[in-house]
Amino acid sequence: MTGCGLGEGTSPRGNRSNLQGLVYTLTKSKLGSLKKLRLMNNRLSILPVALLNALPSLEALYLGNNTISEIPKNLFLKTPDLRVIDLSFNRIRTVSIETTDQFDKLASRHSIKVNLTSNPFYCDCALVGFISWMHQTRNITIVNNVTYKCTASQSGPLSGRSIINLIPKYLGCSSTSRGTGLRLPYAGLVVIVVVLSLLVMTVMYLNRRGIARHCTELQNARKGRVEERDRPCVALPYSEVTSTIS
């Protein structure tokens, strides 16, 4: 079987029903040889992993113009021959390291094409790994990646800016931030330092009398040691020294 698709323009309720029916059909029917699956324009918000697990020979997956917001883990685990992944015009705000790792695993077998055009990317530290991946990845064609833009950001007016040219400092992130293994944004570090400083100052203020008393005791002890060290020696008269020796 070459291709299969879900009727376009389905209502949300009908969408859920049809999707469940399609999953059931694909998992129960002998469609292991299916090469192309077209599910465009169906208001899909989720991607059941079971849907692709039943299609080990799938080579092209078209999911454009839906409402998908994330790519499930291990979605492509059972589709090693997948070469085309179209997720354009969806609601994907970030691309996780787990997702790019899935793409890389497919690309280790053969070249693949990924289309994420016109998704509302949120430019924060979680997107740093994806940006870095786009610059470094091999054997993967990222369709129209120069057109991928920020729709919102955590740091500065980046809305409408191309994400391919962003660097971590524009997002308020450390240069080593990568997906879920992030360091805190600089702004977060500043807040932590300020809070800790205020806490230390509060503790010192509440214990100011005890601290002052302790400082006074230390100062007096030090002063006593200095006076003892600087006390002049008293020389005995020669006659007293002689009589003492005798």
C-alpha positions as CSV (number, residue, x, y, z in Angstrom):
1,M,0.0,0.0,0.0
2,T,1.4,3.3,-1.1
3,G,-0.5,6.0,0.8
4,C,-3.2,6.6,3.4
5,G,-4.9,9.7,4.8
6,L,-7.5,11.1,7.1
7,G,-10.3,13.2,5.7
8,E,-9.5,16.9,5.8
9,G,-11.5,19.5,7.6
10,T,-12.8,17.2,10.3
11,S,-14.4,18.7,13.4
12,P,-12.6,18.3,16.7
13,R,-15.0,15.7,17.9
14,G,-14.9,13.9,14.6
15,N,-11.2,14.3,14.6
16,R,-10.8,12.3,17.8
17,S,-13.1,9.7,16.6
18,N,-11.5,9.3,13.2
19,L,-8.0,9.4,14.7
20,Q,-8.9,6.6,17.1
21,G,-10.5,4.7,14.2
22,L,-7.4,5.2,12.1
23,V,-5.1,4.0,14.9
24,Y,-7.3,1.0,15.3
25,T,-7.3,0.3,11.6
26,L,-3.6,0.6,11.2
27,T,-2.8,-1.5,14.2
28,K,-5.2,-4.2,13.4
29,S,-4.9,-4.3,9.6
30,K,-2.0,-5.6,7.6
31,L,-0.6,-2.2,6.6
32,G,3.0,-2.9,7.3
33,S,4.0,-2.0,3.8
34,L,2.4,1.5,3.9
35,K,4.9,4.1,2.5
36,K,3.1,7.5,2.9
37,L,0.7,8.8,5.6
38,R,-1.1,12.1,5.0
39,L,-2.9,13.7,7.9
40,M,-2.8,17.3,6.9
41,N,-5.6,19.8,7.9
42,N,-7.2,17.7,10.5
43,R,-6.8,19.7,13.7
44,L,-4.7,17.0,15.2
45,S,-3.3,18.0,18.6
46,I,-1.6,14.8,19.6
47,L,0.4,12.1,17.8
48,P,-0.2,8.6,19.3
49,V,3.0,6.6,19.2
50,A,0.9,3.6,18.4
51,L,-0.1,5.2,15.1
52,L,3.5,4.9,13.7
53,N,4.4,1.7,15.6
54,A,2.1,-0.1,13.2
55,L,3.8,1.3,10.1
56,P,7.4,0.0,10.0
57,S,7.8,0.7,6.3
58,L,6.7,4.3,6.4
59,E,8.9,6.7,4.4
60,A,6.9,9.9,4.4
61,L,4.7,11.5,7.1
62,Y,2.7,14.6,6.3
63,L,1.2,16.3,9.4
64,G,1.0,19.9,8.2
65,N,-1.6,22.5,9.2
66,N,-2.7,20.8,12.5
67,T,-2.6,21.9,16.1
68,I,0.3,19.7,17.3
69,S,2.3,21.3,20.0
70,E,4.9,18.7,20.8
71,I,6.6,15.6,19.3
72,P,6.3,12.5,21.6
73,K,9.3,10.6,22.7
74,N,10.1,7.5,20.7
75,L,7.6,8.6,18.0
76,F,9.9,7.3,15.2
77,L,11.3,4.4,17.0
78,K,9.5,1.8,14.8
79,T,9.8,3.7,11.5
80,P,13.5,3.3,10.6
81,D,12.8,4.0,6.9
82,L,11.2,7.4,7.5
83,R,12.7,10.1,5.2
84,V,10.2,12.9,5.1
85,I,8.6,14.5,8.2
86,D,6.3,17.4,7.6
87,L,5.2,19.3,10.7
88,S,4.7,22.7,9.1
89,F,2.0,25.1,10.3
90,N,1.4,23.5,13.7
91,R,1.8,24.9,17.2
92,I,5.3,23.6,18.1
93,R,7.0,26.2,20.4
94,T,10.2,24.3,21.1
95,V,12.1,21.3,19.8
96,S,13.6,19.1,22.6
97,I,16.9,17.3,22.5
98,E,15.0,14.0,22.6
99,T,13.3,15.0,19.3
100,T,16.6,16.1,17.6
101,D,18.1,12.8,18.8
102,Q,15.3,11.0,17.0
103,F,16.0,12.9,13.8
104,D,19.7,12.1,14.1
105,K,19.0,8.4,14.6
106,L,17.0,8.3,11.4
107,A,19.7,10.3,9.6
108,S,22.4,7.8,10.6
109,R,20.6,5.4,8.2
110,H,19.8,7.7,5.3
111,S,19.2,11.4,4.5
112,I,16.0,12.8,5.8
113,K,13.9,16.0,5.3
114,V,12.3,17.8,8.2
115,N,9.8,20.7,7.7
116,L,9.0,22.9,10.7
117,T,7.9,25.9,8.7
118,S,5.5,28.4,10.4
119,N,5.5,27.1,13.9
120,P,5.3,29.6,16.8
121,F,8.7,29.1,18.3
122,Y,9.2,30.5,21.8
123,C,12.7,31.8,22.0
124,D,14.1,30.9,25.5
125,C,17.0,28.7,26.8
126,A,15.1,25.6,25.9
127,L,15.5,26.4,22.2
128,V,19.3,26.8,22.4
129,G,19.9,23.1,21.8
130,F,17.7,23.1,18.7
131,I,19.4,26.2,17.3
132,S,22.8,24.7,17.8
133,W,21.6,21.4,16.3
134,M,20.5,23.2,13.1
135,H,24.0,24.5,12.6
136,Q,25.7,21.2,13.3
137,T,23.5,18.5,12.0
138,R,24.5,16.4,8.9
139,N,22.5,14.4,6.4
140,I,19.3,16.3,7.4
141,T,17.6,18.9,5.2
142,I,15.7,21.4,7.5
143,V,13.2,22.9,5.1
144,N,13.1,26.7,5.1
145,N,15.0,27.0,8.4
146,V,16.0,30.6,7.6
147,T,12.3,31.5,7.8
148,Y,11.8,30.1,11.4
149,K,11.1,33.0,13.6
150,C,10.5,33.8,17.3
151,T,6.9,34.6,18.1
152,A,7.8,35.4,21.8
153,S,10.8,35.4,24.0
154,Q,11.9,35.5,27.6
155,S,14.6,38.1,27.0
156,G,14.2,41.3,24.9
157,P,12.2,42.1,21.9
158,L,13.0,39.1,19.7
159,S,9.5,38.6,18.3
160,G,9.8,38.2,14.5
161,R,13.5,37.5,14.6
162,S,15.0,34.6,12.7
163,I,16.0,31.9,15.2
164,I,18.9,30.5,13.0
165,N,21.0,33.6,13.8
166,L,20.3,33.8,17.5
167,I,23.1,33.2,20.0
168,P,22.6,32.2,23.7
169,K,23.4,35.6,25.1
170,Y,20.5,37.2,23.2
171,L,18.2,34.8,25.1
172,G,19.8,35.5,28.5
173,C,21.3,32.0,28.5
174,S,24.7,30.5,29.1
175,S,26.7,29.5,26.0
176,T,26.6,25.9,27.2
177,S,22.8,25.7,27.5
178,R,21.5,22.8,25.6
179,G,17.9,21.8,25.7
180,T,16.9,20.2,29.0
181,G,20.4,20.3,30.3
182,L,20.3,24.0,30.8
183,R,22.2,26.3,33.1
184,L,20.0,29.0,34.7
185,P,19.6,32.2,32.7
186,Y,21.8,35.1,33.9
187,A,18.7,36.9,35.2
188,G,17.9,33.9,37.4
189,L,21.4,33.8,38.8
190,V,21.2,37.5,39.7
191,V,17.9,37.0,41.5
192,I,19.4,34.1,43.5
193,V,22.5,36.2,44.5
194,V,20.3,39.1,45.6
195,V,18.0,36.9,47.7
196,L,21.0,35.2,49.4
197,S,22.6,38.6,50.1
198,L,19.4,39.9,51.7
199,L,19.1,36.7,53.8
200,V,22.7,37.1,55.1
201,M,22.1,40.8,55.9
202,T,18.9,40.0,57.7
203,V,20.6,37.3,59.9
204,M,23.4,39.7,60.7
205,Y,21.0,42.4,61.7
206,L,19.0,40.2,64.0
207,N,22.2,39.0,65.7
208,R,24.0,42.3,65.7
209,R,24.4,42.5,69.5
210,G,25.9,39.1,69.7
211,I,28.2,39.8,66.7
212,A,29.3,43.1,68.3
213,R,30.0,41.4,71.6
214,H,32.0,38.7,69.9
215,C,34.0,41.3,67.9
216,T,34.8,43.3,71.1
217,E,36.0,40.1,72.9
218,L,38.3,39.3,70.0
219,Q,39.6,42.8,69.9
220,N,40.3,42.9,73.6
221,A,42.0,39.5,73.4
222,R,44.2,40.6,70.6
223,K,45.0,43.9,72.4
224,G,46.1,41.9,75.5
225,R,48.4,39.7,73.5
226,V,50.0,42.8,71.8
227,E,50.5,44.5,75.3
228,E,52.1,41.3,76.7
229,R,54.4,41.0,73.7
230,D,55.5,44.7,73.9
231,R,56.0,44.8,77.6
232,P,59.7,45.9,78.3
233,C,62.1,43.6,80.1
234,V,63.3,44.8,83.6
235,A,67.1,44.5,84.0
236,L,68.4,43.5,87.5
237,P,71.3,45.4,89.1
238,Y,74.7,43.7,88.9
239,S,74.8,43.2,92.6
240,E,71.5,41.4,92.7
241,V,72.5,39.2,89.8
242,T,75.8,38.3,91.7
243,S,74.0,37.5,94.9
244,T,71.5,35.4,93.1
245,I,74.2,33.4,91.5
246,S,76.1,32.9,94.8
